[in-house]
Amino acid sequence: MSFILFRITENIGLMRRLWTTFERILRCTPQAGRIFLAGSLICLGQTQSQGADTQVSSSWYKGVVHAHANWGVPQLPTTSPDVVVRWYREHNYNFVSVTDLNYYTPTEGLKALFDAPGRFLVLPGIEPSKDPIQPGNKIVDTIGIGIKGPVDFPTGDTVATVLDSEAKAIRRAGGLPIAAHPNLTYALTAADLIASDKTSEPRFFEVWNTEPGMNNLGGGGKPSTEQIWDEVLSAGRVMYAVAVDDSHHFYEFVSSRQTGSPLSNPGRAWIQVRARELSVPSLLEAMNRGDFYASTGVVLSSYAATPVAIRIGLSDESRDLGWSLPGANPQLYRTEFIGKGGDVLKRDDSLHPEYEFKGNELYVRARITNSDGQVAWTQPFFPK
Ligand SMILES: [Zn+2]
């Protein structure tokens, strides 16, 4: 009897899994291409409603949009841009942007050396910055990626006007502006972000910057970058988030025996962009439609957002250094679906977290935390 029950239970489980797979195939087609990787189905292609090019299959590309060769910064090690680009290429990233302060790094030579069709791309970049703004010595910087050349020096004498001038100058240069490290000197408020870069949607900002002293989590009465994000979104402004290294140190790395000054090393935070191809226009197009996520280590097996539901796939493959036997030390997750005001609308601890829209949501975004404390942030989806 117990054997029969077991078989029935097993078969129900199997049927459920088959149905889930079939349902996912239905969701992936006909809009999207699809591939099978290591036995798991990955739904590819654009499923968000913003600017979808649904007939062409897409791939995920991993990259960093904020990295420094420190040109003209006396207190930091001068680094040749090829060292920066080489590090990311040799660590299996697909793209990187060298974003020096007020300096456009020419990319022709770098591209000749490092670009590899479909595998690696040097993305032109810059980080416009102005002297600290009073009161409070606020540092207001904006990353510009995909620019076609140098960017005008920022103007203005308030946080809001400098932020706006940086974004507009980057857009004039053909690039995509990303408000950098909002909590460095606690410079940016939600109101500043809402008011700036208004001529184009969406807005972009850094929800996570791994350089020491960026105060991502806030505290002491200052909001976290995620709280700032939800405040902007709750006002109805579409803003997408990136995670970045803001790397400055490529010659010296933190080690367990080192107690020196803080370093900003590469390899700690990035974005995964789902694009038709690995090219500047294609990456910017995907980012503009919100088809990417930010991560400090969590990698999604699948992601689909439609006006019906957000569905995510995760892998429980162990992350340890090889200590455990198969299945003994799975990676676990907590997924929180977050809506207006930063409210957690649903928690889902499964490997296939999903949120079905009820019809009254302004937006929903997901924060996925793994059992090692790493995080992925998906972009907000506005169902209407
Ligand atoms: Zn920077």
Residues whose N, C-alpha, C, O or C-beta is under 5 A from the ligand:
A	BS01	ZN	T99 E127 D246
